[in-house]
Amino acid sequence: MPKAKGKSRRHKYSYNLNRKRLYRSARRRAAPRIACSHIRHAWDPNKSVAQNLAEMGLAEDPNKALPIPKKLLVSGMEAESDGQQPGKKIVRKPYVVNEMEMEASLPEKKSNTLSRDLIDYVLYMIQNHGENYKEMARDEKNYYQDTPKQIKRKINVYKNFYPEEYKNFIASLKPEKMDMQ
């Protein structure tokens, strides 16, 4: 096997290059990755993380923000240590916390969806076998060789995710059965 190109060449070390300064300046310039858009827009890159969060009314260290009171035993009675805070910090950007609270209070979107293949599989099984899960397990379209319990679970998941569609499908099956008889 031939050698890789350039491997046999001598590598030169640059003695005049100050690597410490390069490393420090690159570290200083790197801004923290912020996921929340509200914080990202209010962020001042010239200030430290602690200063930015204090201006927004957010805590840098949760242990300091909500300290756990230490209980002292004094002559048989429990007395809490004084949890006085050294002074309230001025919040210059309260809109950040307000926007985050408003976003958190919005109702969560339902993301319950099933794959089209699973829906087709469930509808096929119900259409051909009704409620007979043992027969469904023996069906040739049962490619994954699901057991009767697994098929029942899949059908129940479909019922819970799409109750209206399931009712309409069952209602459409009843006239077909009447026609066959």
N, C-alpha and C positions, 0 to 999 in steps of 0.2 A: 504494500500500500504506500503510495507516495506521500511525502511530507506536505503539510499545509503551507501555503505560500506565506512568506514573511516570518515564519517561526524561527528560522535559523539566523535572522538578522539581529544584531545587537541593539538593545533598547537603550536609549540615552536618557539619563535623569537630568532634569533641569534644576540646577542648584539655585538659580536666581528667582525662582517662583516661590512666593510666600503662600503656602497652602492653608495655613491657619486663617489668614485674613479672608481668603476666598471662601472657606467653609463657613466662617462666622457671618459674612455678609449674605450668603445664600440662605442661611438659617433665619436671619433677621427679616429678610424680604418675604419669606413664605407666610402667607396669611392662613389662618385656620379655616378648614372646610366647614361651612355652616349650612346645615340642612334646612333650617327654618327661614323662609323668605323674609319674614318680618324682622328678624334679627339681622339678616344679611343686609337689608336696606338701611338699617339704622347703625350699622357697624362703622366705626371710625378707625381706619388702619394705622393712624398715628398714635393711638392710645393702646395701652396694654389690655389684655383680656379682662383682668379684674376691673379696670376702670370702665371699659365698655359695658360690662354686665351690671356694674353698680349704677351707671347712668340709666340703664333700662329698667332697673328695679328687679333684676334677677340675681340669684345667688351664684357665686363662683364655687363655694364649698357648701354642700347641703348640711354638713355636720356643724358648721359655724352658723348657718342660717336658722336652724332649728335644733339648738343644743338639747341634749337629754339632761334633765335636772338630776343632780346627784343628791341623794337623800342622806342626811346626816342624822345619826342617833344622838339626841341631846336629852339626857336624863329620862330615858324611857319614851320620849315623844319623838315623832318623826318631824323633822323640819327640813323644808327644801332650801337649797342654796339660792341666794338671791339671783334671779335670772334677769337682772337689769341689763339692758343693752347700752353700750357706751354712747349711744346717740344715733338718731335716725339719719340715714344718708339721704341726700337730696336726689330725687328721681327726676332727671331732666327729660327723659323720653318715656313717659307713662303710656303713650299710645301703643308701644310694642307689646306690653303685657295685656292691655285691653284687647288688641287684635287677636292675640293668641288665645285669650279666654273666650272671645266670641267664636273663634274657629273651633275650639274644643267643645263648645256648647251645641254646635250644629249636630243634627241627627246623622248617624252613620249610614252610609249607603249600603244596601244589601248587595253583597257580591257573591251570592249563592248561585252559581251556574254549574251546569253539567255539560259534558262534552256532547256533541251531536251524535256521536257513535253510541254512547251509553243510552241516550234518550231513544234512539232508534231500536236498540237492543231490547230495552224494557218494553217499548210499545209492541214490538214484534212478539215477544214472549207472552204478554197479556192477551194480545189479539188471538194467538194460536192456542194457548193453553189455559187461559183464564186464571184460576187460583191454584192450579195443580203444579206445585214447585218441583215435585219429583219428575214429572214429565218434562218440565222445562230443563232440568239438569241433563236429561237424556237427549235433548234436541240437538240436531247436527249443527245448528247455528251457535251453540254454546262453545265457541272457539277456545275460551280460556278455561274450560272445564270447571265452571263454578259449581259449587255444591248447592243443594236446594236452599240452605240458609243464606248463602251469599247472594243468591238471586233474589230471595225475599228482601234482604237488606237493601239491595240496589233499587228494588221497586219501592220500598218505603222511603228511600232518599228522594226518589223522583216524586212521590206523593207529597212529601214535605216541601220540596223546592218549588213545585209547580202544581198547587192544589186545583186551581181553576182548569188548567189544561187536562189534568187527570180526570176531573169530573166530566168535562166535555167529551173526552175520549171514551170513557165508560158509557156515557149516554149514547154515543154514536155506535157503540158495539151492540147495544140491546136490540135496536131494530134489525141489524144484520142477523142476529140469532133467531129472531122471530120469523124472518124471511126463510131461513134454512129449514125451520120446522114446518 
